[in-house]
Amino acid sequence: PVTEQDRRNALLKVGVAADLAADIVWRESQYELDRLELRDLAMREGWFASDRYREEVGRLEDERPDLRAEIGDDAYDRFLFAAGDDNRVRITSVIPGSPAEMAGFGPGDVVERYDGERVFTFSGLRDATSGGERGELVPVEIRRADGALEQLWISRGPLGVRLDLASVDPDS
């Protein structure tokens, strides 16, 4: 959504209480303003792109509202879809000889869960593949192009796939 009202409406549509929706949108807006103010200050004082700037951005990130944690995975998924945002990571191609090819992944597969955690974004999948112990076998739940849900096992680490984002109705 483009406006704060659009975001509030999308939150309301997925069942978030009106007061919580307003509070979330307010805190997200304040976070954005704080980022803009920090960048402006750093540019004016000449410490943009410095260690200090990165530390200050990190501090702000630690305080950033975590919508997913606040409303839960199911509501977050429906919110992303209602807001017109991408909510799935789709495999567009599999690199020959990669762990993904050996595990049976294919073009058009949508990654639903990695090691039990829901996946909504590239960064979410990247963080999951690089977390834990490299090489340990983890389950990956995928939805095939025909809609079938399957669980594949793969060694934690790079999958060896090319990805795209998609917007998928979680209630279909």
Disulfide bonds with the S-S distance in Angstrom:
none
